[in-house]
Amino acid sequence: MNVKGWLTRHLFSGVQPKTIVFYPDGVEPRGFHGKNAFADQLNLIGQGAQIIFDIGANVGQTVEKYLQLFPFATIHCFEPFPASYQSLTTKNSDIRSVRCHLCAVSESDGEKSLHTFTNSVTNSLLPASTDVYRFVQAGQMDDTGVIKVESITIDTFCRQESIRAIDILKFDIQGGELNALRGAAGMLSNQRVQLVYAELLFVPVYQGQADFHEVASYLSRHGYRLYDFYNFSYSERGQLRWGDAIFLPSR
């Protein structure tokens, strides 16, 4: 077998590689198979979950799954982009267990700048990296402006709503995960969050973003450990770009 030729064709052809050959040891799959982040959340927390935070809810893609899996939960959805928030509220207007909040979640309360892009799922409190298109498909993150939005910390929100514990704390906020976790120090230090489910970045998509090791280190200081990784995404050259992770209290 011409291993060098195989690598050239598969790693640099512009097609996302699925496997890589380590001659003479055979084939090793790239990515993870046979597991599902939502099935694991159901198994870990149980169907009786009461409080779920969907931070970075966009238009409600994740809340649909949580409604099916956790029928007794109140789901707080946080989305700062007005157009996405409108779609989110319209979709869930008749569902009493879904509460939508037009705000960002960060390390402090008050006004923040939200950077908006052509694909709303990439909107962030952080500006795009100067070489973002090394890792993101062209046209997905063209700058469309900056708007002012309100931000709240998790600790402040929990005090205001008299929430003593969170069963699932889900983040998909495009590099802002560490800042949002800093705003949850009170809940985390008392381990009042049963499960953290977050998207994590491994390449520079945003300026000032939190890298995986920073998020993991912060959670570790509050007594949380990595449970597992999910949904890895790779560049055309095979570089790990981002993925999801579940963290649980170590005790």
N, C-alpha and C positions, 0 to 999 in steps of 0.2 A: 504493500500500500504506500502511495506517495503522500505521506502525512503533511509535508510542507504544502503541496498543491491543494490538499483538502482544506487546510487552514486558510489558505489564501482565498479560495472560492467561497467559503462559508463565513469567514469573519469580516471580509472586506468587500463583499458583493453588494452591500446595501440592504441585505435581508437580515432581519433579527435572528441570530443563531439560537437554535434550540438545544444543541448538544455540542460538546467539544471533545476531541479525541486526545487522550494522553497516552501516546504510544510508549511501551507496548501493553499498557494496562486496560485498554478497551475504552468504553464510553461512559461518561458521567453526565447525568441530566443537569441542565442549567435551570435553576429555579426550584420551586417546591411544588409537590404534587400531593394529592390525596388529603387535603385539609381545607377547611373553610372557616374564615374568621368569625362569621356570624353563628355558625353551628357551634363553634367553640365558646362563644359568649353565652349562648343558651345553656350549654352544658356546665359552664363554670358558675353562672349566676342563677340559673333556674328560671322557669317561666313566671315566677312570682315577683320579678323585679318591679320596684315601685317608682323609681326616679331615674330618668335617662337624660343626659345633656347631649344634644347633637350640635356641636359647635362648628360652624362653617356648613350650615345645612344646605346652602345653595337653593335649589328648587324642590328639595324634598326627596332626593334619591335614596338616602339612607333611612329616613323616617318611615318610608314604606316597609322596609324590611323589619324595623323594630316593631312596628304595629302588628305585624304578623307573628313575630316571635314572642313578644312580651305584651299580651293583651291587657294586663292590669296596670301597666306603667303610665305615668304622666311623662310626656316627652317634651322637654324644653328645647326649642329650635332657635339657634342664634344665627342671624344672617344680616350683615350690614349693607349689602348692595340693594338699593331700592327695587330694581327690576326683578331680581331673583326673589327678594322678599315678597313681592306682590304675587309671583307665581306660587311661592310656598304657601302663602296664606289662602289663596284661592283654592288650591288643591286640598287643603286641610280645614276649610272653613266649617265643615259640618262635623268635625271630629273633636269632641270635647277634651280628649286626653292629650291633644297636641296643642301646645302653647308656643306661639311664634313671637320672637323678640327682634325688633329692628335695631340691632347693635352688634358691634364687634366685641370680642373677648380678648383682653390683654392683661398687662401687668399693672395697669392703673385705670382709674375711672376718669372720664372726661372725653374731650374731643380728640379724634385721631384723623390722620390722612389715609384714605383708602386708595391704593393704586389700582386702576382698572385696565383690563386688557381685552382683546378681541374675544377670547373665550372666558366667560364669567367664572368658570371654576378655577381659574388661575389668579383671580383678584386677590390682593394681599395688602396688609398694612406695610409691607416692605416693597421697595422698588425692585425691578428686575435686574438681574446680574447683567453686566455689559456683554458677556458672551453666552447669554441664555440659549441662543439658538444652536449652540454646540450640543445641547441635550434635549431641547424641546422642538417638536415639529414646527416647521416654518409656518408663520401666520397665526399661531395659537396665542402668542403673547406680544402682539403689537400694542404699543402704549396707546390707550384711548383717553387718558386723563387722570386727574386726582380729584376726589370729592371728600368733603368733611363728613365724618360719621361719629356717632356716639360710641363709646367703649365702656365696658364694665368688667370688673374682676369677678371671678367665680366666688371668692369669699364674700364680696359685697352683695352679689346676687343672692347667695344662700342666706345671708343675714336678712335681707329685705323680704325674702319669701319664706323665712322660717324653715329652711331645708337643712336637716341635720345630717343627712347621708345621701350619697349619690351611688347608685348601683353601677351605672356605666357612664363614663366620661369620655365621649368620642370627640376627637379633633381632626379636622381637615382644613387647616387654615394657612397653608402655603408658606411654611417657614416660620410662622409665629408661635409654634407650639411651646417653646421654652418660655416665652414671655407670658403666655396664658397660664402655664403651670406655676410661674412665680406668683401670679395673682390668685392661686389656689393654695398657697402655702399653709393656711390655717386648716383647710379640709384635709390636705395631704399629710400634714404633720401628725394629725390625730387619726390618720388612716380611715377617714370617713368616706373615701372613694374605694369602692370594691373592685373596680376594673377600669383601666385606662386603655383606650383603643385609639391609636394615632397614626396618621400618615407621617412618614419620616423621609427626609431628603439626604442623599449621599453625594450629590454633586451640586455645584453652585448655581442654583436657579434664581435666587433672590439675594440682594445685598443685605448682609447682616442676619441671614437666616440661621436657625438652629440646626446644627448637624446632629446626627444620631447619637454620637458619644456624649454630647452635651445634655441632650434630653435624658438619656439613660443614666448619666451621672447624677443629674438633679433628682430624678425619681429615686435613685438608689439612696441618696442622702435622707430621703423621707421614708425609707423602708420598703420600696417597691423594687421588684425584680422582673426581668424580661421573662415572659411566658413562651412566646413564639413569634416568628415572622410570617407575613403573608403577602401575596400579590406583588412580588418583585417585578419591576419593570427595568428592561435593559435597553441601552442604546444600540444602534445598528452595529457598532463595533464590539458589543458584548459587555459594556461597562454598566454596572449597577447604578441606576439613577434614583429610584425611590421605591418605597414599599410601605407596608403597614405592620404594626406590631401591637401586641397585647402585653400589658404590664399588670402584675398582681401584687398585693401586699405580701411581703415575705413571710409574715406570720400566718 
